[in-house]
Every structure is written in structure tokens, then in C-alpha cells.
Amino acid sequence: MKISASTKGLIISVITVLLAFGIYFVFLAKKNYFLVDNPTENTFYFKLNNGDQNTIAAGQQVMVDIPLGKNKIKVFDAQKKLLYDSGFVVNKGRGLLNIAHEDYYINEQFYGYNLNKDSLLMARGATIIDEKNYLNKPKRFNKLYTEDFYFNVNEDYDKVIKNVQKVESRSKIFRKQDYLNYYKEYYKF
């Protein structure tokens, strides 16, 4: 049985499309997940939605499964004494639980062709951190839960600009010291 040229072209096109989707979903698709982060020197124990007790050591991050909607968390200190029992609402497929209520900063980085980064930074204003001005107005966050970012604390900004035709931005949440290190390295003031 002979296959016509148009049939061969259709088969090659379908295989190419399937291969492109496969590469995207395996290597490029951004995975959604929730992190519990502990940037302190203390060990904490926590229970999500009255489930199993989890341990998070100093400086550690733990991926957890959290359903959309209302959730509860109980946080205990190293001696397993209850620190607080709180609720939070999940609306998106990714987020960060700040069980130690430490300072985090959500920074927005701009991408694009012919981007005047300096004018964007100056127009956005500054935030004072440890009595110093930091341009680009990073948002301080120290509450229990946030999902107002694109890249989590354990992810890096994109190295490759995907769409150079327009100016885009992506936000990333940083631990305080990680943000100060990033700012010093990236902005080079």
C-alpha cells in the first residue's frame, strides 16, 4: 500500500505537534506546588488540615499538598508546644506558607526588547530595608500565606526571554537575605 505525499505530510505534522507538546510538558511547563518555608534557625512542627504532623528544620523548605479553598494549619515549636492555630484561603495552584512569619520580599523583574530598565526602576519607587533604599519597590510580606508571585523561593528567574516583542514582568518571592544578595548582584549599584 502506497501512502500519498499529502498523507505523509499530515503524519509528519501530527508527529511534530505531539513531539512539541511532549517537550513542553516534560521540560518547559511550570509545575504548581505549595512550599512551607523556614528561613530561621529554629525547628518547627506543623499539621495541615488536621493531617499528619510534619517537621521542618532550620533553613528547610517542604513541598506540601494543599487543596483549593479554606485550609487550617497548626504550628508547634521545637518542644511541640502550640504556637498558633490559623486558617488561610488558597485560590491558586501555587503558594508559600511562612510559618515563622519572617520577612520575605516579592520582586518584579522586567523582560523585553529595548527595555530601559533604569527608567522602570526609578518610576516604581523604592522600599526601605534595614535603613537603605532598594529600587523597584519590592513588596514586603510577613504573613502566613501568599500566592502573589510567579517564581517561588526555590526557583530562579527565567534566563531566556520568551517574547521579545513587548515588555513583560515576572514576580519572585525571596527570603530577606536572598533578596538582598540578589539585589546586590543583579542591579550592581
N, C-alpha and C positions, 0 to 999 in steps of 0.2 A: 504494500500500500504506500503510495506516494503522498507526501504532505506538500501542499501548495506553499508558495512563498509567503502569502499573506497569513496563513495559519502558523508558519514558523515565526513570523514577526510577532503575532499575537502571543504565542507561547513564550518567546524571549521577553516580551514586555511584561507579561504576568510574573514570570520568574524574577525579573529585575525589581518590580514593585514589591514583591514578597521579600526579597533579599534586603531592600532598603528599609522596609518596616522592621524586619528582624534585627538589623544592625541598630536601628533607632532604639527599639525596646530593650535590647541586650546591653548596649554600650552607652547610649546617649540620654535615655529617658530619666528624668529626675524622680527618684524614689521618695515617696511620702512616708514619714515616720515621726515619732514623738521621742524627745530626749528628756531625761531627768538629769540635770547637771548640778555638780557640786564643786565650785571653784575654791572652797575653803579648805582648811587643814583638818576639819572635823569629819567624823564618820556619822552618817545618818541612816535611819531605818525608815521605810515608808510602806504604806499599804494603799493601793489604788482601788477604789470602789469595793472596799472590804474583802479584797482578794488576798493572795499570799503576801507575806512580809518580804520586802526586798532590802538589800543592803547597798549603800553607795558610799564608797570610801573617799578619802580626800582627793580632790582633783579628778574624780572619775565622772564619766558620762554613761548612762544606761539607757538603751532603747527599750521603750515600753509600748504596749498596745493600749490605745485609749479609744473608746467609741465616740462618735459624734454625739453632741448633746451635753446634758448635765453630768458631771463626774464629781467624785469626792476623793480626797487624799488625807491620810493621817501621817504625820511626820513625827518621828521619835529621835531623841538624841542618842549618844553612844551608850548611855546607861539604860536605854529603852524607856525613858520617861517621855510621855506625850508632850510635844512642843506645841502643836496645833492640829486642829481638825478643820479642814476648809473645803469649799466647793469651788468649781470653776466650770465654764462652759466652753466646749470645743465646737467650732464652726467650720474649720478647715481640716485638711488631711495631714497637716504637719504643725508642730508646735514645740515649745520649750517650757518645761516645769523648772522653776527657780526655787527649789525647796529651802535654800539658805537665805533667800531674799537679799542676795548680793547685787551690786550694781553691774548692769550689762549696758552696752551701747549698740543701738541699731543704726548702722551707717548705710548711706545710699551712694553707690558708685555709678558713674555715668559712662555709657559706651556710645560710640558713633563716629562718623567720618567728619572731619573738620570740626571737631569738638574743642571749644575753648574752655578747658577745664578750670582755669583760673577765674574766669568771669562767673562761671556757675557757682564755684565755691564762695566767692565773695558775695554774690547775690543772696545766697542761702543764709548767711549769718554765721554765728559761732555759738559754741556751747562751752561753758567754763567747767573744766575738770581739774581738780587739785590746784585751783587758783591760776590756771593757764587757759587761754582761749584756744579752742580747736575748731577750725573752719569746717564748713559743710554741715553744720548743725546736727551732729549725731543725737539721736533721741535716747535719753537715759531711761532705763527700765529696771525696776527692782521689785515688781510684784510677783505673785506666784506663777502666773501663766501668761504667755503671749504666743501669738501666731502671726504677728505683723512683720514678717520678714520672708525673704526668699531663700537665702542660704543660712543654714544652721551653724552653730558654733564649731562643729567638726567638719565643715565644708569650706572650700575656698571659692573666691570669686572665679568666674569664667576667665580662662586665659585667652580664648578665641572670641572675637566679636562676630556674632552670628548675623546681624543685619546692619550693614554699614550705611544704609540709605537714610536712616533717621537716628535721632538721639534717643537712647533708651537708658533705663536705670534698673539696677538690681539692689535690693537691700540685704544686708547680712547682719546677724546678731553676733556680738563679740563679748567675751568676758572683758572686764575693765582693763586688765593689764595687757591682754591680747590686742585690744583696740589701740591702746597707747603705743604698743610696738608696731602695729600695722600703720598707724598714722605717721610715725617717725620714718618708717621705711618707704611708704608709698608716696607721701606728699613731700618729703625731703625739704622741709623748711629749715 
